[in-house]
């Protein structure tokens, strides 16, 4: 179900809680909401739809065909090659803001079947994941 976007910076600055199997409907709502906003957005975290759970959804360009991926409890376990960039966010008013990202990251997470996964991401997909994990940690760019 498509949800309204959260814009309250105090809510968004709070850390998200660990997601469980009971949160799978939230993961679907997050994906539905992201797909609704694809013209303006490439990733979302659950707090952007008002739920403080560690769930992200994003455009995944790491395969041969771009697709959308959902991660529960994502954690970056390795990061390499720092760089400075600018990012915008649907939840925050104003233009792009400067931030530090890494070109290569390794992420540990649960997929939508609650199976543990570890995967390496690079480039723009890695940048999206870092932005959304920041949301889960209450970090606003």
C-alpha positions as CSV (number, residue, x, y, z in Angstrom):
1,X,0.0,0.0,0.0
2,X,1.3,3.5,-0.9
3,X,2.0,5.5,2.3
4,X,2.4,9.2,2.9
5,X,5.9,10.5,3.2
6,X,7.2,11.6,6.6
7,X,8.8,15.1,6.7
8,X,9.2,15.6,10.5
9,X,13.0,16.0,11.0
10,X,12.7,15.1,14.7
11,X,11.0,11.8,13.9
12,X,13.5,11.1,11.0
13,X,16.4,11.8,13.4
14,X,15.4,8.9,15.6
15,X,17.2,5.5,15.3
16,X,15.2,2.6,13.8
17,X,14.5,-0.7,15.6
18,X,15.4,-4.1,14.3
19,X,12.9,-5.5,11.8
20,X,11.3,-8.9,12.3
21,X,9.0,-11.1,10.3
22,X,6.0,-9.2,11.6
23,X,7.4,-6.2,9.7
24,X,7.2,-7.8,6.3
25,X,4.0,-5.8,5.5
26,X,6.0,-2.7,6.2
27,X,8.6,-3.8,3.7
28,X,5.9,-4.2,1.0
29,X,4.4,-0.8,1.8
30,X,7.9,0.7,1.5
31,X,8.4,-0.9,-1.9
32,X,5.0,0.2,-3.1
33,X,5.6,3.7,-2.0
34,X,9.1,3.8,-3.6
35,X,7.6,2.5,-6.9
36,X,5.0,5.2,-6.7
37,X,7.8,7.8,-6.5
38,X,10.2,6.4,-9.0
39,X,10.4,9.6,-11.0
40,X,11.8,11.5,-8.1
41,X,13.3,8.8,-5.8
42,X,15.7,5.8,-6.1
43,X,15.6,4.6,-2.5
44,X,13.6,4.8,0.8
45,X,13.9,3.7,4.4
46,X,10.9,2.7,6.5
47,X,11.1,5.8,8.7
48,X,10.3,7.8,5.5
49,X,6.8,6.3,5.7
50,X,6.5,6.7,9.4
51,X,7.8,3.4,10.7
52,X,11.0,3.2,12.7
53,X,12.2,-0.2,11.5
54,X,15.5,-1.1,9.8
55,X,14.1,-1.7,6.4
56,X,15.2,-0.1,3.1
57,X,14.1,-0.4,-0.5
58,X,16.1,0.8,-3.5
59,X,16.9,0.7,-7.2
60,X,19.5,-2.0,-7.5
61,X,21.7,-1.5,-10.6
62,X,24.2,-4.2,-9.6
63,X,22.7,-6.9,-11.9
64,X,22.3,-7.1,-15.7
65,X,18.8,-5.6,-15.4
66,X,18.0,-2.9,-12.8
67,X,15.5,-4.1,-10.3
68,X,14.2,-3.1,-6.8
69,X,15.7,-4.7,-3.7
70,X,14.4,-4.7,-0.1
71,X,16.7,-5.3,2.8
72,X,15.8,-5.9,6.4
73,X,18.4,-4.9,9.1
74,X,21.1,-3.8,6.6
75,X,24.5,-3.3,8.1
76,X,27.6,-2.1,6.2
77,X,30.4,-4.4,7.2
78,X,33.1,-3.0,4.8
79,X,33.6,0.3,3.0
80,X,36.3,1.5,0.7
81,X,37.3,4.5,-1.4
82,X,35.7,7.6,0.3
83,X,34.5,10.5,-1.8
84,X,32.5,13.7,-1.3
85,X,29.1,14.1,-3.1
86,X,25.8,15.9,-2.9
87,X,22.4,14.2,-2.3
88,X,18.8,15.2,-2.0
89,X,16.0,13.5,-0.2
90,X,12.2,13.4,-0.6
91,X,11.8,13.6,3.2
92,X,13.8,16.8,3.6
93,X,13.0,20.2,2.3
94,X,15.7,22.2,0.4
95,X,18.2,21.3,-2.2
96,X,21.0,18.8,-2.2
97,X,23.4,18.6,0.7
98,X,27.1,17.6,0.8
99,X,28.0,14.2,2.3
100,X,30.7,11.6,2.4
101,X,30.1,8.2,0.7
102,X,32.2,5.2,-0.2
103,X,32.4,3.7,-3.8
104,X,32.5,0.1,-2.6
105,X,30.5,-1.4,0.3
106,X,29.8,-4.8,1.6
107,X,26.4,-5.2,3.2
108,X,25.0,-7.9,5.6
109,X,21.2,-8.1,5.6
110,X,18.1,-10.2,5.5
111,X,16.1,-10.5,2.2
112,X,12.3,-10.5,2.0
113,X,12.4,-14.3,2.8
114,X,14.3,-13.5,6.0
115,X,17.4,-15.3,4.6
116,X,20.7,-13.8,5.6
117,X,22.8,-12.4,2.7
118,X,26.1,-10.6,2.3
119,X,26.7,-8.7,-1.0
120,X,29.1,-6.2,-2.3
121,X,27.8,-3.1,-4.1
122,X,29.6,-0.4,-6.0
123,X,28.9,3.0,-7.6
124,X,25.5,4.6,-7.5
125,X,23.8,1.6,-6.0
126,X,26.3,1.7,-3.1
127,X,25.6,5.4,-2.6
128,X,21.8,4.8,-2.4
129,X,22.2,2.0,0.2
130,X,24.5,4.3,2.3
131,X,21.9,7.1,2.2
132,X,19.1,4.7,3.3
133,X,21.1,3.1,6.0
134,X,21.8,6.6,7.3
135,X,18.0,7.1,7.5
136,X,17.8,3.9,9.7
137,X,20.5,5.3,11.9
138,X,18.7,8.7,12.3
139,X,21.4,10.5,10.2
140,X,19.9,13.2,8.0
141,X,22.0,14.6,5.2
